[in-house]
Amino acid sequence: MATTYSFRSGRSLTGGYMPPLDWISAELAELLQRDLLRELPAAFDLQTVMIEGAGQRLINFASNDYLGLAADPRLVAAATEACQTTGVGRGSSPLICGRSTIHAELERRLAEFEHTEAALLFPSGFAANAGVVPALADRGDAIFADAKNHASLIDGCRLSRAETHVYRHNDAAHLAELLAAHASAARRTLIVTDTLFSMDGDVAPLAEIAALARRYDAMLLLDEAHATGVFGDRGRGLAEAAGIEYDGLIRVGTLSKAFGAAGGFVVGPQALIDYLANRARSYVFSTAQPASTAAAALVALHVVADEPQRRTQLLAAAATLRKRLQAAGWRTGDSRSQIIPIAVGPAADAVALSQRLREAGFWVPAIRPPSVPPGESLLRLSLTASHTPEMVDGLLAALGTNHQDAQAQRKHEEF
Ligand SMILES: *Cc1c(COP(=O)(O)O)cnc(C)c1O
């Protein structure tokens, strides 16, 4: 049967594939009908606070390059030099011959930065989570996971074959209930959560979660992907900011966000790292991250240590932006960070608002299911150290006032 689907850009495809692939175009047509069909966006080449592609130049409010390091000349120079001395690809996984002296140095420096015994580099943060969770928990074990955890943690839980108990988002009381009901029957217990949630910009109740981990002798895996480099006195993340110290603590981070490079890492006790190098399949069976990328990350580590004003100014600017958005009638949820959601609701409305901003010169993507629950589509705005006050003013002017919500708010207050 012929199935037609078309993208916003006008590109369309008439299916009519023969079995066994006929179901694919039917699935796409259904996504289109539900306003959930995603087309690959224009290829953006220039990747700084400005992005450029398809003849358009846009101010970028979509990037996770929170400290503005991805195009920093110091990182670029380090990567270029490493590329010349070590080549582009590593040729194999770390255990065979892929681990360079630059990787070894980066692991040493990461452990120092994170104030842990050891660190292990992965090709990406996704690979780290997908490898670490199944290495820590198996059949007979119990995992307790926040409902809004990142997809890579969810996949890690699925791969683990452990019993996974999902607690309501940021609800430590629900976590306590689930632990009371299921922890004692399990061989090992693992609690898993993002520290800073990637869509809502809100923060896990880490002190309460760590107290529960202690009470149940559970391993605690914290994913600091969006928090590393941004939160904490030294930029280690939210566990540092919350003063969490616990023997069972294992932290995952990424070099692809605030560090402006690419690659994931795990930090913790030496024995844990030795074990993961044996048992995390995404470490053992994947080619090592390019040494040029590791060299850039090494420079980023120095910048994070030496230029704390990047993170303090960013968090102050984010707090101001949240207030100004709220004053204009926009709902920013429970955001406490540089990730600021603008709640919209229906997927089609979110796409339309994103399109309107794009026409005004701003790139703020609409986030739709399955990244968020149905009916909770939003614009995800991320602020970085590279945004100037003029850029932020321009965005607020383009957004204007959200009359609908402002009216609803006034009505609410009258009652
Ligand atoms: C981005 C992200 C990851 C994946 O990191 P990559 O290095 O981009 O693969 C993992 N966890 C969370 C919470 C993230 O936001």
Ligand as a Chemical Component Dictionary entry (heavy atoms), coordinates in Angstrom:
data_LIG
# 
_chem_comp.id                   LIG 
_chem_comp.type                 NON-POLYMER 
_chem_comp.pdbx_formal_charge   0 
_chem_comp.three_letter_code    LIG 
# 
loop_
_chem_comp_atom.comp_id 
_chem_comp_atom.atom_id 
_chem_comp_atom.alt_atom_id 
_chem_comp_atom.type_symbol 
_chem_comp_atom.charge 
_chem_comp_atom.model_Cartn_x 
_chem_comp_atom.model_Cartn_y 
_chem_comp_atom.model_Cartn_z 
_chem_comp_atom.pdbx_ordinal 
LIG C1 C1 C 0 23.868 14.330 26.824 1  
LIG C2 C2 C 0 23.646 13.361 27.907 2  
LIG C3 C3 C 0 24.281 12.119 27.904 3  
LIG C4 C4 C 0 25.068 11.652 26.730 4  
LIG O1 O1 O 0 26.274 12.310 26.595 5  
LIG P1 P1 P 0 26.988 12.337 25.154 6  
LIG O2 O2 O 0 28.395 12.608 25.466 7  
LIG O3 O3 O 0 26.323 13.422 24.375 8  
LIG O4 O4 O 0 26.765 10.999 24.538 9  
LIG C5 C5 C 0 24.122 11.303 28.990 10 
LIG N1 N1 N 0 23.354 11.668 30.027 11 
LIG C6 C6 C 0 22.712 12.838 30.063 12 
LIG C7 C7 C 0 21.893 13.201 31.240 13 
LIG C8 C8 C 0 22.826 13.710 28.988 14 
LIG O5 O5 O 0 22.151 14.852 28.994 15 
# 
loop_
_chem_comp_bond.comp_id 
_chem_comp_bond.atom_id_1 
_chem_comp_bond.atom_id_2 
_chem_comp_bond.value_order 
_chem_comp_bond.pdbx_ordinal 
LIG C1 C2 SING 1  
LIG C2 C3 SING 2  
LIG C2 C8 DOUB 3  
LIG C3 C4 SING 4  
LIG C3 C5 DOUB 5  
LIG C4 O1 SING 6  
LIG O1 P1 SING 7  
LIG P1 O2 DOUB 8  
LIG P1 O3 SING 9  
LIG P1 O4 SING 10 
LIG C5 N1 SING 11 
LIG N1 C6 DOUB 12 
LIG C6 C7 SING 13 
LIG C6 C8 SING 14 
LIG C8 O5 SING 15 
# 
